[in-house]
Amino acid sequence: MTQRLHLVFGGELIDTQRTTFADVSKIDIVGIYPDYKSAYSAWKDAAHRTVDEAQTRYFIAHLHRLRDEEIAASPTEELD
């Protein structure tokens, strides 16, 4: 069975129309989750916790999409 890991993270953005963080060292790593449902729940909790901080946004990254097991070498492996 394939794992479908999801990373939930967020922080203050420079501009809410883009995804550039104001200070990368202050990114809040909420956690890694085994499925989208639990990642969404964690994302929602984090977003609600920071609702009064207009520049703060949280995201769900689909970690399982970073590597395609069907391809001999993923693009990240080719970077060395």
C-alpha positions as CSV (number, residue, x, y, z in Angstrom):
1,M,0.0,0.0,0.0
2,T,1.3,3.4,-1.0
3,Q,1.7,6.0,1.7
4,R,0.2,9.4,1.0
5,L,2.0,11.7,3.3
6,H,1.0,15.4,3.7
7,L,2.9,18.2,5.3
8,V,1.0,21.1,7.0
9,F,3.0,24.3,7.4
10,G,2.5,28.1,7.4
11,G,3.6,31.5,8.5
12,E,3.5,35.2,7.8
13,L,3.6,36.1,4.1
14,I,5.0,39.2,2.5
15,D,2.0,39.5,0.3
16,T,-1.2,37.4,0.6
17,Q,-1.5,37.2,-3.2
18,R,1.8,35.2,-3.3
19,T,3.4,32.5,-1.3
20,T,6.6,34.2,-0.2
21,F,7.2,34.0,3.5
22,A,8.3,37.1,5.4
23,D,10.9,35.1,7.5
24,V,11.6,31.5,6.4
25,S,13.2,30.8,9.8
26,K,9.8,31.4,11.5
27,I,7.8,29.0,9.3
28,D,5.5,26.9,11.6
29,I,5.8,23.2,10.8
30,V,2.5,21.8,12.1
31,G,3.3,18.2,11.2
32,I,3.3,15.4,8.7
33,Y,0.1,13.4,8.3
34,P,-0.7,10.0,6.8
35,D,-3.7,11.1,4.8
36,Y,-5.4,14.2,3.5
37,K,-8.3,14.1,5.9
38,S,-6.0,14.4,9.0
39,A,-3.8,17.0,7.3
40,Y,-6.9,19.1,6.4
41,S,-8.0,18.9,10.0
42,A,-4.6,20.1,11.2
43,W,-4.6,22.8,8.6
44,K,-8.0,24.0,9.6
45,D,-7.0,24.1,13.3
46,A,-3.9,26.2,12.5
47,A,-5.8,28.5,10.2
48,H,-8.4,29.1,12.8
49,R,-5.8,29.7,15.5
50,T,-4.3,32.5,13.4
51,V,-7.5,34.0,12.0
52,D,-6.7,37.4,13.4
53,E,-3.3,37.5,11.7
54,A,-4.2,38.8,8.2
55,Q,-0.8,38.0,6.7
56,T,-0.5,34.4,8.0
57,R,-1.4,31.5,5.8
58,Y,-1.2,27.7,6.2
59,F,-0.7,25.2,3.4
60,I,-0.9,21.4,2.8
61,A,1.9,20.0,0.7
62,H,1.4,16.6,-0.8
63,L,4.7,14.9,0.0
64,H,3.8,11.8,-1.9
65,R,3.8,13.8,-5.1
66,L,7.4,14.9,-4.7
67,R,8.6,11.5,-5.9
68,D,7.2,9.4,-8.7
69,E,8.0,5.8,-8.0
70,E,7.3,4.9,-11.6
71,I,10.2,7.0,-12.9
72,A,13.8,5.7,-12.5
73,A,15.1,9.0,-11.1
74,S,12.9,11.9,-9.9
75,P,13.9,15.4,-10.8
76,T,15.2,16.1,-7.3
77,E,17.5,13.1,-7.5
78,E,19.0,14.5,-10.7
79,L,20.1,17.6,-8.8
80,D,22.6,15.5,-6.9
